[in-house]
Amino acid sequence: MGTDVAGAVPLSAAHVIDVAIVGAGLCGLALARTLTGRGLQVQVMEARDRLGGRVLTAHCQATGQALDLGPTWLWSETEPRITALLAELGLASQAQHDPGDALWLTDPNREPERRLERGGVHVGARRITGGAARLVEALAAALPPGCIRLGAAVTGLRDRGAFIDVLSEAGHPVRARQVVLALPPRLVLERMQCDPALPDAVLNAMAATPTWMAAQAKSVTTFANPFWHAAGHSGNAFVRHPQAVLGEVFDASASEHGGALGGFVALNAAQRENFRRGLPLLIASQLAQLFGPQAQDGTPFLQDWSTEPWTCSALDRANPPEPPQNDPLLRQPLWAGRVFLGGSEVAAHGAGHLEGALESADRIAHAVCRPNAKVRTAAQQAALQAQTAADDTRPTRATAIGTFSASVLTQRGMAPERYRLHLTRLLSGQQSEQLTQRALLATADQVYSETLACLDVLLPALDTASADVIHGRHALTAALLAPFDGWNKGLLDAALSFNGTSCALSNFPQEHRPDGEMLRAITLDLAAAWREFVLELNTRLLTAAASAVTV
Ligand SMILES: Cc1cc2nc3c(=O)[nH]c(=O)nc-3n(C[C@H](O)[C@H](O)[C@H](O)COP(=O)(O)OP(=O)(O)OC[C@H]3O[C@@H](n4cnc5c(N)ncnc54)[C@H](O)[C@@H]3O)c2cc1C
């Protein structure tokens, strides 16, 4: 049986709730907070006996340090949602420690080479002070009692017409009008049965979407102090030879009183299985080869995510790690708008990252919150009345369109700089493939994501209900898209002109001056992102109009 978190009120078998969310990772928790805040009755079902999913913070008793064994970094310049959420929850962040030289070990029989990485290795990266689990704790604390059920592994969904049965091994099904699967798509594919079955195209897209970092293992070793700083080392190291144990090392020190070195294990899941017992020793000797004998005496913490059945699918374990990728098909609602796929892997912006988990939660909050006269709760009704009462002080539609256009123009102005930031991040992450294409797409997705967030704020003032809808197109769509005229081409031109003068790209001729084939691929990518954005913008206008009509 599942356990309820904090004073659960058990639901009777016949009770139908508004929304069931499967997965209490960052996406599920953030979404639950938004939906419960809007008065919806929500049940979060979590397979593990803890919250947070891939967010996991261990604590070193000896040094008092919080150690992130899952996500560590966020990038404020390119990740607005996570940055805003931390501020809203009153959580601090600190810059990743980078000053000093980085060590490169390319031959196991030689001393590591010291390199000064100009601009640092983790450009702009920040860490949540006290560990990423603080974020999870703060989100969970904002939920009503009984909202989360732990130890409730969902095994499938059954469409019962007026509601959906969410089946689990933890007792009777939870009955919900809408369901959000806030977990990696490959886990949905491998672990859940849906009746009726999901379309083949969606199942194929799930199979092709890797779970970011799922097959990785991360280590953090703690020390009484960060002794490597005194020797001029930043704590960053790259080990690039076939016997590498840790491929990448970084400073993970998390308090004034101790030091810590984090690292990503270079051995794959099968190799780690073979070396399981000896791995801590191998890590210690690798650290000692890099930073000297003192590094041999740390306290090791190790998390192998490939052995976590609620993170790593069989497909993730069997395949080499792939960069985050997402398929717009996975953002389409299923079962006539009653089932949504969530989680970081399906985000349009920041896929694979904490930012992506929040982006995905935001998008689904819109779709789920579509008020329906039949299901509206008393709290929703009160919120709508309060909103109507405040109408007099709202800006007019013309002002709202003006504000929206100004915001788009600001975003357009910032886009070339954002492109450079995305590019720098790819380069500092030792990426070498499709750099222009990926940085451009990340920039476009970021602009669209922020534009939609701006639209959300302005929706009430846009008075969407009093405008025509012709062939499914809301009359305001064209006016709102107008400031984007020529934007894709302008962005591409700015990117190419930057690439042509970039020293950092001179080692990548294909990126320095992309050929016709690559330019075609980039143009197609940008066009697909644009199409998805236009559809989403139009849908939000239609949804707002429909909900206003049913008040
Ligand atoms: C080692 C590592 C390092 C990382 N580093 C970074 C970083 O530096 N910066 C960054 O931004 N991101 C990083 N990430 C990625 C980041 O952790 C994820 O993008 C984010 O946490 C995903 O959140 P999510 O809610 O989408 O999914 P998850 O956190 O995977 O949550 C899904 C939840 O669903 C639950 N679940 C699964 N199956 C079922 C089921 N059948 N029934 C019920 N519940 C189920 C799981 O237990 C889990 O709690 C890292 C990840 C790892 C593993």
The ligand as a MOL file (V3000), in Angstrom:
LIG
                    3D

  0  0  0     0  0            999 V3000
M  V30 BEGIN CTAB
M  V30 COUNTS 53 58 0 0 0
M  V30 BEGIN ATOM
M  V30 1 C 23.3090 12.9340 -12.2110 0
M  V30 2 C 22.3860 13.9920 -12.7330 0
M  V30 3 C 22.8580 15.2780 -12.9190 0
M  V30 4 C 22.0110 16.2710 -13.4050 0
M  V30 5 N 22.4940 17.5400 -13.5080 0
M  V30 6 C 21.6510 18.5430 -13.8250 0
M  V30 7 C 22.0740 19.8930 -13.7090 0
M  V30 8 O 23.2070 20.1800 -13.2960 0
M  V30 9 N 21.1900 20.8710 -14.0600 0
M  V30 10 C 19.9210 20.5740 -14.4900 0
M  V30 11 O 19.1620 21.5090 -14.7880 0
M  V30 12 N 19.4870 19.2860 -14.5830 0
M  V30 13 C 20.3170 18.2770 -14.2470 0
M  V30 14 N 19.8680 16.9870 -14.2610 0
M  V30 15 C 18.5250 16.7160 -14.7900 0
M  V30 16 C 17.4130 17.0420 -13.7690 0
M  V30 17 O 17.6450 16.3090 -12.6150 0
M  V30 18 C 16.0720 16.6440 -14.3700 0
M  V30 19 O 15.8410 17.3460 -15.5860 0
M  V30 20 C 14.8660 16.9650 -13.4830 0
M  V30 21 O 15.1140 16.6770 -12.1390 0
M  V30 22 C 13.6840 16.1640 -14.0170 0
M  V30 23 O 12.5330 16.3740 -13.2470 0
M  V30 24 P 11.1900 15.6360 -13.6800 0
M  V30 25 O 10.1800 15.9570 -12.6460 0
M  V30 26 O 10.8750 15.9500 -15.0730 0
M  V30 27 O 11.5300 14.0720 -13.6740 0
M  V30 28 P 12.0500 13.0840 -12.4380 0
M  V30 29 O 12.8540 13.8780 -11.5160 0
M  V30 30 O 12.6290 11.9420 -13.1370 0
M  V30 31 O 10.6720 12.7470 -11.7490 0
M  V30 32 C 9.8360 11.7100 -12.1910 0
M  V30 33 C 9.1850 11.0930 -10.9570 0
M  V30 34 O 8.2820 10.0730 -11.3910 0
M  V30 35 C 8.3990 8.9650 -10.5170 0
M  V30 36 N 7.9240 7.7880 -11.2270 0
M  V30 37 C 8.5350 7.1070 -12.2290 0
M  V30 38 N 7.7460 6.0910 -12.6400 0
M  V30 39 C 6.6230 6.1370 -11.8830 0
M  V30 40 C 5.4320 5.3600 -11.8360 0
M  V30 41 N 5.2280 4.3130 -12.6560 0
M  V30 42 N 4.4820 5.6780 -10.9190 0
M  V30 43 C 4.6500 6.7280 -10.0720 0
M  V30 44 N 5.7730 7.4880 -10.0710 0
M  V30 45 C 6.7320 7.2060 -10.9900 0
M  V30 46 C 9.8810 8.9260 -10.1760 0
M  V30 47 O 10.1340 8.1980 -8.9940 0
M  V30 48 C 10.2030 10.4130 -10.0290 0
M  V30 49 O 10.0050 10.8470 -8.7070 0
M  V30 50 C 20.6730 15.9590 -13.7540 0
M  V30 51 C 20.1950 14.6670 -13.5650 0
M  V30 52 C 21.0350 13.6970 -13.0480 0
M  V30 53 C 20.4960 12.3090 -12.8180 0
M  V30 END ATOM
M  V30 BEGIN BOND
M  V30 1 1 1 2
M  V30 2 1 2 3
M  V30 3 2 2 52
M  V30 4 2 3 4
M  V30 5 1 4 5
M  V30 6 1 4 50
M  V30 7 2 5 6
M  V30 8 1 6 7
M  V30 9 1 6 13
M  V30 10 2 7 8
M  V30 11 1 7 9
M  V30 12 1 9 10
M  V30 13 2 10 11
M  V30 14 1 10 12
M  V30 15 2 12 13
M  V30 16 1 13 14
M  V30 17 1 14 15
M  V30 18 1 14 50
M  V30 19 1 15 16
M  V30 20 1 16 17
M  V30 21 1 16 18
M  V30 22 1 18 19
M  V30 23 1 18 20
M  V30 24 1 20 21
M  V30 25 1 20 22
M  V30 26 1 22 23
M  V30 27 1 23 24
M  V30 28 2 24 25
M  V30 29 1 24 26
M  V30 30 1 24 27
M  V30 31 1 27 28
M  V30 32 2 28 29
M  V30 33 1 28 30
M  V30 34 1 28 31
M  V30 35 1 31 32
M  V30 36 1 32 33
M  V30 37 1 33 34
M  V30 38 1 33 48
M  V30 39 1 34 35
M  V30 40 1 35 36
M  V30 41 1 35 46
M  V30 42 1 36 37
M  V30 43 1 36 45
M  V30 44 2 37 38
M  V30 45 1 38 39
M  V30 46 1 39 40
M  V30 47 2 39 45
M  V30 48 1 40 41
M  V30 49 2 40 42
M  V30 50 1 42 43
M  V30 51 2 43 44
M  V30 52 1 44 45
M  V30 53 1 46 47
M  V30 54 1 46 48
M  V30 55 1 48 49
M  V30 56 2 50 51
M  V30 57 1 51 52
M  V30 58 1 52 53
M  V30 END BOND
M  V30 END CTAB
M  END
